[in-house]
Amino acid sequence: MKHEDKCTMRRVSTLLLLMAWAIVTTLGQQADSPNELNKKGIEACDAGRYGEAFTFFQQAAEQGYAPAQANLALAYLMGRGVATDTLTAFSWYEKALPEGNDQTTAAYGKNIVMYSRSTASDVERGMRLLKKTADNGYTEAKEVFIDLCMVVGYRYISGRYGTADYASAGRWYMEGAKAGDVDCQYSVGELHEQGRGLPKDINAARFWYEQAAAQGDEDAKVAVARLDGKQEEHSSQSVPQTTVAATPVTPTKPTPRIEGTPGKYRLMLDDKPLIRKFYQQLRFDNQSGMFIGQFGDYATYITLDGQELTPIAKQIFDKAYAMSDSYATEKLELYMLMLESDPADTEGYHTYAYNNMGALYDALERTADAKTCYEQSLRIDSSNTTARNNLNAIHRKERLSNVSNTLGQIGQAIGNMGGQGSYGQEYSNGNTYNGNNSNQGANNGTGTRRMRNCTHCAGTGDCNKCHGRGHILGRIDQEYRCCPICNSNCSAPKSKVGKCMWCGGTGKR
């Protein structure tokens, strides 16, 4: 065989071996499983790296992994690592449902109900999903379900999904009442008493009023007493009475009227604001004889004398306060919405809201915003010790930071002078005082640090007085580099006693 053929064969063999090695290596590098990708996403999310977390969740979700699909839905819902997109979030929740756990199902159900654009049919589906997980024993879902029974019932009555729907309201009030919610129990009693949405049944009304009263509800106690009084009055009548249609009672004082512009309405009485709050929607409800005011997703009944039965500001504040601090951005948005809903602070929540916002901004390291909130809280209530203590803590932190910066600058200056001062020695890495490395003085030749004059020979090079131990800024140079000239650019040995062995004590090279 010719020499050229042998070389060709060797090259082909080598190429085949390289190809085989590449194939084996590729096979050995298995891609992360969906479960591993989801875990990496969770770790990145816990560390605040939301963009990275989103990528991991997306990769796992696209492989059909239900937990990752639920996490991806949450990322879209909260706007973490991606722009907020509720409908896309819902689509990923839908994909996760068939294999999802109770936690995923409950989260989806809750978010459907709370979504501001959900229709009545959407809400019904969300409540069914929540009830399903609650019936499965998922405690958190049960708590959310009970709370939302009252919310959804109230929405139906207030006409949130069209005209007032007392039947649907009564159905969800009853679910909450059976689960032990005191507000739902009172509402069921009220609907039974009035015969709206539920059959008119005084005994049933009394039963549910009594259930609420047993939990301390004062309105329920009054209702029970009222029904008992009616029963006593009825039993004292010896002759059956003829039912006469009730005639309207002329009010003894003027009725409030609604004034305002679209999205900004308020109640007026005698040309003066009855309530200083503005509502995005405000209307009179003939069935309850009260006004219904709405602000965003929140609504309340308003009596003819201007009292909100469940103040909207309180509803928003309570929701923000109950939310985990891990959702700092969402809590801040709720507190700001609360401030907007009650600009005159008629409910007295402003000082607490500003204080809580300050704490959230502080945790987010937005110190200037935190200070502004604490200061505003103190302007409203100068006796708010919590806000004052928090503000003082920020001031202390700023003073320490200023001292640290100053010391860091001193270290920088010493380093630039080529010295090795005590700050430069102890804090040379700049970690403590935020200064640059103070040992970054001019270095020459072999890297020997340029030093100040020896305190004994004053730069003459005659080191007999210090016995070869130059005292530099009060410190002893353990390498006996006394001569400032030789030490600036010198690798010559130094005698431990006597004159410099390079310059002979002349101070010159």
C-alpha positions as CSV (number, residue, x, y, z in Angstrom):
1,M,0.0,0.0,0.0
2,K,1.3,3.4,-0.9
3,H,2.3,5.9,1.7
4,E,-0.4,8.3,0.6
5,D,-3.1,5.7,1.0
6,K,-1.9,4.8,4.5
7,C,-2.1,8.5,5.5
8,T,-5.6,8.7,4.0
9,M,-6.8,5.7,5.9
10,R,-5.4,7.1,9.2
11,R,-7.2,10.4,8.6
12,V,-10.5,8.6,7.9
13,S,-10.1,6.4,11.0
14,T,-9.4,9.5,13.1
15,L,-12.4,11.3,11.7
16,L,-14.7,8.3,12.4
17,L,-13.4,8.1,16.0
18,L,-14.1,11.9,16.5
19,M,-17.6,11.5,15.1
20,A,-18.3,8.5,17.4
21,W,-17.0,10.5,20.4
22,A,-19.2,13.4,19.5
23,I,-22.3,11.2,19.2
24,V,-21.6,9.5,22.6
25,T,-21.0,12.9,24.2
26,T,-24.3,14.3,22.8
27,L,-26.2,11.3,24.1
28,G,-24.6,11.6,27.5
29,Q,-25.7,15.2,27.8
30,Q,-29.4,14.7,28.5
31,A,-31.6,17.8,28.5
32,D,-33.2,18.8,31.8
33,S,-36.5,17.1,32.4
34,P,-39.6,19.3,32.8
35,N,-39.5,18.6,36.6
36,E,-35.9,19.9,36.8
37,L,-36.7,22.9,34.7
38,N,-39.6,23.7,36.9
39,K,-37.4,23.4,40.0
40,K,-34.9,25.7,38.5
41,G,-37.7,28.2,37.7
42,I,-38.8,28.1,41.4
43,E,-35.3,28.6,42.6
44,A,-34.8,31.6,40.2
45,C,-38.2,33.0,41.3
46,D,-37.3,32.7,45.0
47,A,-34.1,34.6,44.2
48,G,-36.0,37.4,42.4
49,R,-34.7,36.4,39.0
50,Y,-38.1,36.5,37.4
51,G,-36.9,36.7,33.8
52,E,-34.8,33.6,34.2
53,A,-37.7,31.8,36.1
54,F,-40.1,32.6,33.3
55,T,-37.8,31.0,30.7
56,F,-37.5,27.8,32.8
57,F,-41.3,27.7,33.4
58,Q,-42.0,28.2,29.7
59,Q,-39.7,25.4,28.6
60,A,-41.2,23.0,31.0
61,A,-44.8,24.1,30.3
62,E,-44.4,23.6,26.6
63,Q,-43.6,20.0,27.3
64,G,-47.0,19.6,29.0
65,Y,-45.8,19.6,32.6
66,A,-48.8,20.8,34.7
67,P,-47.0,22.4,37.7
68,A,-44.9,24.4,35.3
69,Q,-48.0,25.4,33.3
70,A,-49.5,26.7,36.6
71,N,-46.3,28.6,37.5
72,L,-46.2,30.1,34.0
73,A,-49.9,31.2,34.4
74,L,-49.0,32.9,37.6
75,A,-46.0,34.6,36.0
76,Y,-48.3,36.1,33.3
77,L,-50.9,37.0,36.0
78,M,-48.4,38.8,38.2
79,G,-46.3,40.2,35.4
80,R,-43.1,38.6,36.7
81,G,-40.5,38.1,34.0
82,V,-43.1,39.0,31.3
83,A,-45.8,41.7,30.7
84,T,-49.0,41.1,32.6
85,D,-51.5,39.2,30.4
86,T,-54.5,37.8,32.3
87,L,-56.1,36.0,29.4
88,T,-52.8,34.2,28.5
89,A,-52.5,33.3,32.2
90,F,-56.0,31.8,32.1
91,S,-55.1,29.8,28.9
92,W,-52.2,28.2,30.7
93,Y,-54.3,27.5,33.8
94,E,-56.8,25.7,31.5
95,K,-53.9,23.5,30.1
96,A,-52.8,22.7,33.7
97,L,-56.3,21.7,35.0
98,P,-56.6,18.1,33.7
99,E,-53.4,17.1,35.6
100,G,-53.3,19.9,38.0
101,N,-53.6,19.5,41.8
102,D,-56.1,21.2,44.1
103,Q,-53.7,24.2,44.6
104,T,-53.6,24.9,40.9
105,T,-57.4,24.5,40.5
106,A,-58.1,26.7,43.5
107,A,-55.8,29.4,42.2
108,Y,-57.4,29.4,38.8
109,G,-60.9,29.5,40.3
110,K,-60.0,32.4,42.6
111,N,-58.4,34.4,39.8
112,I,-61.4,33.9,37.5
113,V,-63.7,35.3,40.2
114,M,-61.5,38.3,41.0
115,Y,-60.8,39.2,37.3
116,S,-62.6,42.5,36.7
117,R,-63.8,41.5,33.2
118,S,-65.2,38.1,34.2
119,T,-68.9,37.6,33.2
120,A,-71.5,35.9,35.4
121,S,-70.9,32.6,33.7
122,D,-67.1,33.0,34.3
123,V,-67.6,33.7,37.9
124,E,-69.9,30.7,38.3
125,R,-67.2,28.4,36.8
126,G,-64.6,29.9,39.1
127,M,-66.7,29.4,42.2
128,R,-67.4,25.7,41.2
129,L,-63.7,25.1,40.8
130,L,-63.1,26.6,44.3
131,K,-65.9,24.6,45.8
132,K,-64.5,21.4,44.2
133,T,-61.1,21.9,45.9
134,A,-62.7,23.0,49.1
135,D,-64.8,19.8,49.2
136,N,-61.6,17.8,48.6
137,G,-60.3,19.1,51.9
138,Y,-58.0,21.9,50.7
139,T,-58.1,24.2,53.6
140,E,-56.9,27.4,51.9
141,A,-59.5,26.9,49.1
142,K,-62.2,26.6,51.7
143,E,-61.3,29.9,53.3
144,V,-61.2,31.7,50.0
145,F,-64.4,30.1,48.8
146,I,-66.3,31.2,52.0
147,D,-65.0,34.8,51.6
148,L,-65.9,34.9,47.9
149,C,-69.5,33.6,48.6
150,M,-70.2,36.9,50.3
151,V,-68.4,38.9,47.6
152,V,-70.2,37.2,44.7
153,G,-73.6,37.4,46.4
154,Y,-73.1,41.1,46.9
155,R,-72.1,41.5,43.2
156,Y,-75.2,39.8,42.0
157,I,-77.4,42.0,44.2
158,S,-75.6,45.2,43.2
159,G,-76.2,44.4,39.5
160,R,-72.5,43.9,38.7
161,Y,-73.4,41.4,36.0
162,G,-76.4,43.2,34.7
163,T,-79.7,43.6,36.6
164,A,-79.9,42.7,40.3
165,D,-80.0,38.9,40.6
166,Y,-81.3,38.0,44.1
167,A,-81.7,34.3,43.3
168,S,-78.0,33.8,42.4
169,A,-77.0,36.0,45.4
170,G,-79.1,33.9,47.7
171,R,-77.6,30.7,46.3
172,W,-74.0,31.8,47.1
173,Y,-75.0,33.4,50.4
174,M,-76.5,30.1,51.4
175,E,-73.2,28.3,50.6
176,G,-71.3,30.7,52.8
177,A,-73.9,30.5,55.6
178,K,-73.7,26.7,55.7
179,A,-69.9,27.0,56.0
180,G,-70.3,29.3,59.0
181,D,-69.7,32.8,57.5
182,V,-71.4,35.2,59.8
183,D,-72.1,37.8,57.1
184,C,-73.6,35.2,54.8
185,Q,-75.8,33.9,57.6
186,Y,-77.2,37.4,58.2
187,S,-77.7,37.9,54.5
188,V,-79.6,34.7,54.2
189,G,-81.8,35.7,57.1
190,E,-82.5,39.0,55.5
191,L,-83.4,37.5,52.1
192,H,-85.7,35.0,53.8
193,E,-87.4,37.8,55.8
194,Q,-87.8,39.9,52.7
195,G,-88.7,37.0,50.3
196,R,-86.1,38.1,47.7
197,G,-84.1,35.4,46.1
198,L,-85.1,32.9,48.8
199,P,-88.6,31.9,49.9
200,K,-90.2,34.3,52.4
201,D,-90.0,32.3,55.6
202,I,-89.8,34.1,58.9
203,N,-88.8,31.0,60.8
204,A,-85.9,30.4,58.4
205,A,-85.0,34.1,58.7
206,R,-85.0,33.8,62.5
207,F,-82.8,30.7,62.4
208,W,-80.1,32.3,60.3
209,Y,-80.3,35.5,62.3
210,E,-79.8,33.5,65.4
211,Q,-76.8,31.7,63.9
212,A,-75.2,35.0,63.1
213,A,-76.1,36.5,66.5
214,A,-74.5,33.5,68.2
215,Q,-71.2,34.6,66.6
216,G,-71.6,38.1,68.1
217,D,-73.2,40.0,65.1
218,E,-75.0,42.9,66.6
219,D,-77.2,43.5,63.6
220,A,-78.4,39.9,63.8
221,K,-79.2,40.4,67.5
222,V,-81.4,43.4,66.6
223,A,-83.0,41.4,63.8
224,V,-83.9,38.5,66.2
225,A,-85.4,41.0,68.7
226,R,-87.4,42.7,65.9
227,L,-88.8,39.4,64.7
228,D,-89.7,38.3,68.3
229,G,-91.4,41.7,68.8
230,K,-93.5,41.1,65.6
231,Q,-94.4,37.7,66.8
232,E,-95.6,38.9,70.2
233,E,-97.6,41.7,68.5
234,H,-99.2,39.2,66.2
235,S,-100.1,36.8,68.9
236,S,-101.8,39.5,71.0
237,Q,-104.3,40.3,68.3
238,S,-107.6,38.5,69.0
239,V,-109.3,39.5,65.8
240,P,-107.8,38.8,62.4
241,Q,-106.6,42.0,60.8
242,T,-107.2,42.9,57.1
243,T,-104.0,43.4,55.2
244,V,-103.8,46.9,53.8
245,A,-101.3,48.0,51.2
246,A,-98.6,50.1,52.7
247,T,-98.6,53.8,51.7
248,P,-95.4,55.5,51.0
249,V,-94.1,57.5,53.9
250,T,-93.1,61.1,53.1
251,P,-89.5,61.5,54.2
252,T,-89.0,64.0,57.0
253,K,-85.8,65.4,55.5
254,P,-84.7,66.0,51.9
255,T,-83.5,63.0,49.9
256,P,-79.8,63.0,48.8
257,R,-79.3,63.4,45.1
258,I,-76.5,62.2,42.8
259,E,-74.3,64.7,41.1
260,G,-71.0,64.5,39.2
261,T,-69.4,63.6,35.9
262,P,-68.9,60.2,34.3
263,G,-66.6,58.1,36.6
264,K,-66.7,60.7,39.4
265,Y,-70.1,60.9,41.2
266,R,-71.0,61.9,44.8
267,L,-74.1,62.4,46.9
268,M,-75.3,65.9,47.5
269,L,-77.7,67.2,50.1
270,D,-78.9,70.9,50.1
271,D,-76.2,71.8,47.6
272,K,-73.5,70.4,49.9
273,P,-71.6,67.1,49.6
274,L,-73.3,64.6,51.8
275,I,-70.2,62.4,51.4
276,R,-66.8,63.8,50.5
277,K,-66.0,60.6,48.5
278,F,-66.4,60.2,44.8
279,Y,-67.6,56.9,43.2
280,Q,-67.0,55.6,39.7
281,Q,-70.6,54.4,39.7
282,L,-73.5,55.5,41.9
283,R,-77.1,54.7,41.7
284,F,-80.2,54.4,43.9
285,D,-81.5,50.8,44.6
286,N,-85.3,50.8,45.0
287,Q,-85.4,47.4,46.6
288,S,-83.0,48.2,49.5
289,G,-84.0,51.9,49.7
290,M,-80.2,52.8,49.7
291,F,-77.6,54.0,47.3
292,I,-75.0,51.7,45.8
293,G,-71.6,53.1,45.2
294,Q,-68.9,51.4,43.2
295,F,-65.2,52.1,43.0
296,G,-63.2,49.7,40.8
297,D,-64.1,46.2,41.8
298,Y,-65.5,47.3,45.2
299,A,-69.0,48.3,46.1
300,T,-71.0,49.4,49.1
301,Y,-74.5,50.3,50.3
302,I,-74.9,53.9,51.3
303,T,-77.8,54.9,53.6
304,L,-79.9,58.1,53.1
305,D,-77.9,59.8,55.8
306,G,-74.6,59.1,54.0
307,Q,-73.2,56.2,55.9
308,E,-71.4,53.4,54.0
309,L,-72.4,50.0,55.4
310,T,-69.0,48.5,54.5
311,P,-66.7,51.3,53.5
312,I,-64.8,50.8,50.3
313,A,-61.7,52.2,51.8
314,K,-61.9,49.5,54.5
315,Q,-62.5,46.7,52.0
316,I,-59.4,47.7,50.0
317,F,-57.2,48.3,53.1
318,D,-58.2,44.9,54.6
319,K,-57.4,43.1,51.4
320,A,-54.0,44.8,51.1
321,Y,-53.2,44.1,54.8
322,A,-54.1,40.4,54.5
323,M,-51.9,39.9,51.4
324,S,-48.4,38.4,51.8
325,D,-45.5,40.8,51.7
326,S,-44.0,38.7,49.0
327,Y,-46.5,40.5,46.7
328,A,-45.1,43.9,47.6
329,T,-46.0,45.5,44.3
330,E,-49.6,44.3,44.4
331,K,-50.0,45.5,48.0
332,L,-48.6,49.0,47.1
333,E,-51.1,49.2,44.2
334,L,-54.0,48.4,46.6
335,Y,-52.9,50.9,49.2
336,M,-52.7,53.6,46.5
337,L,-56.1,52.6,45.2
338,M,-57.4,52.9,48.8
339,L,-56.0,56.4,49.0
340,E,-57.7,57.3,45.7
341,S,-61.0,55.9,46.9
342,D,-61.1,58.1,50.0
343,P,-59.1,61.3,49.2
344,A,-60.6,63.1,52.2
345,D,-59.6,60.3,54.6
346,T,-63.1,60.1,56.0
347,E,-62.5,56.6,57.2
348,G,-59.1,57.4,58.9
349,Y,-57.0,54.8,57.1
350,H,-54.5,57.1,55.4
351,T,-51.9,57.2,58.2
352,Y,-51.8,53.4,58.4
353,A,-51.7,53.0,54.6
354,Y,-48.7,55.4,54.3
355,N,-46.9,53.7,57.1
356,N,-47.4,50.2,55.5
357,M,-46.4,51.6,52.1
358,G,-43.2,53.0,53.7
359,A,-42.3,49.5,55.1
360,L,-42.9,48.0,51.6
361,Y,-40.8,50.6,49.9
362,D,-38.1,50.1,52.5
363,A,-38.0,46.4,51.8
364,L,-37.7,47.1,48.1
365,E,-34.7,49.4,48.9
366,R,-36.6,52.4,47.6
367,T,-35.5,54.6,50.5
368,A,-36.6,57.9,49.2
369,D,-40.2,56.6,48.6
370,A,-40.2,55.0,52.1
371,K,-39.2,58.3,53.7
372,T,-41.9,60.2,51.8
373,C,-44.6,57.8,53.0
374,Y,-43.4,57.8,56.7
375,E,-43.3,61.6,56.6
376,Q,-46.8,61.8,55.2
377,S,-48.0,59.4,57.8
378,L,-46.6,61.7,60.5
379,R,-48.1,64.8,58.9
380,I,-51.5,63.1,59.3
381,D,-50.8,61.8,62.8
382,S,-47.8,63.1,64.6
383,S,-48.3,60.6,67.4
384,N,-47.8,57.6,65.1
385,T,-44.7,56.1,66.9
386,T,-44.4,53.3,64.3
387,A,-43.9,55.7,61.4
388,R,-41.5,57.8,63.5
389,N,-39.4,54.8,64.6
390,N,-39.2,53.6,61.0
391,L,-38.2,57.0,59.7
392,N,-35.5,57.3,62.4
393,A,-34.2,53.9,61.4
394,I,-33.8,55.1,57.9
395,H,-32.0,58.3,59.1
396,R,-29.6,56.2,61.2
397,K,-28.9,54.0,58.2
398,E,-28.2,57.0,56.0
399,R,-25.8,58.5,58.6
400,L,-23.9,55.2,58.8
401,S,-23.8,55.1,55.1
402,N,-22.4,58.6,54.9
403,V,-19.7,57.8,57.5
404,S,-18.8,54.7,55.5
405,N,-18.5,56.7,52.3
406,T,-16.3,59.2,54.0
407,L,-14.0,56.6,55.5
408,G,-13.9,54.9,52.1
409,Q,-12.8,58.2,50.5
410,I,-10.1,58.6,53.2
411,G,-8.9,55.1,52.3
412,Q,-8.9,56.0,48.6
413,A,-6.9,59.2,49.3
414,I,-4.3,57.2,51.4
415,G,-4.0,54.7,48.6
416,N,-3.5,57.4,46.0
417,M,-0.7,58.8,48.2
418,G,1.0,55.4,48.2
419,G,0.6,55.0,52.0
420,Q,-0.5,52.1,54.1
421,G,-2.6,53.8,56.7
422,S,-4.7,52.0,59.3
423,Y,-7.9,52.3,57.2
424,G,-6.1,51.2,54.1
425,Q,-4.8,48.2,56.0
426,E,-7.9,47.1,57.7
427,Y,-10.5,48.0,55.0
428,S,-8.3,47.6,51.9
429,N,-11.0,45.6,50.1
430,G,-13.4,48.5,50.4
431,N,-16.2,46.2,51.5
432,T,-16.8,47.8,54.9
433,Y,-16.5,51.5,54.0
434,N,-17.5,51.4,50.4
435,G,-14.1,53.0,49.4
436,N,-11.7,51.8,46.8
437,N,-8.7,49.8,47.8
438,S,-6.5,52.2,49.8
439,N,-3.5,50.1,49.0
440,Q,-3.7,51.1,45.3
441,G,-0.8,53.6,45.6
442,A,1.8,53.9,42.9
443,N,3.7,50.7,42.4
444,N,6.9,50.5,40.4
445,G,9.5,48.0,39.3
446,T,9.1,44.7,41.1
447,G,5.9,45.9,42.7
448,T,7.4,47.0,46.0
449,R,5.0,49.6,47.5
450,R,6.4,53.1,47.6
451,M,6.6,54.3,51.2
452,R,6.9,57.5,53.2
453,N,10.2,58.6,54.6
454,C,11.6,56.6,57.5
455,T,10.8,58.5,60.7
456,H,14.3,58.0,62.0
457,C,16.6,58.6,58.9
458,A,14.2,61.1,57.2
459,G,15.0,59.6,53.8
460,T,18.8,59.9,54.1
461,G,19.2,56.2,53.9
462,D,21.2,56.1,57.1
463,C,19.2,53.5,59.0
464,N,21.5,52.9,62.0
465,K,19.2,54.8,64.3
466,C,16.2,52.5,63.6
467,H,18.3,49.3,63.4
468,G,16.9,48.6,60.0
469,R,13.3,48.8,61.1
470,G,11.7,51.7,59.4
471,H,8.7,53.1,61.3
472,I,6.1,53.9,58.7
473,L,3.1,55.9,59.9
474,G,3.5,54.4,63.3
475,R,3.8,50.8,62.0
476,I,6.9,48.7,61.8
477,D,7.7,47.5,58.3
478,Q,8.6,43.9,58.9
479,E,10.6,43.7,55.6
480,Y,13.0,46.4,56.9
481,R,12.5,48.6,53.8
482,C,13.7,51.9,55.4
483,C,15.2,53.7,52.4
484,P,12.5,55.6,50.5
485,I,14.6,55.8,47.4
486,C,15.6,52.2,47.2
487,N,12.2,50.9,48.2
488,S,10.5,52.9,45.4
489,N,12.1,50.9,42.7
490,C,14.5,48.4,44.1
491,S,14.7,44.6,44.5
492,A,18.1,44.8,46.3
493,P,18.4,43.0,49.7
494,K,18.1,45.2,52.8
495,S,20.3,44.8,55.8
496,K,18.5,44.2,59.0
497,V,21.1,46.4,60.8
498,G,22.9,49.4,59.3
499,K,22.7,51.1,55.9
500,C,21.0,50.1,52.8
501,M,23.1,47.5,50.9
502,W,22.3,49.1,47.6
503,C,22.9,52.7,48.1
504,G,25.3,52.5,51.0
505,G,23.2,54.9,53.0
506,T,23.6,57.7,50.6
507,G,20.0,57.8,49.7
508,K,21.0,57.8,46.0
509,R,21.2,54.9,43.5
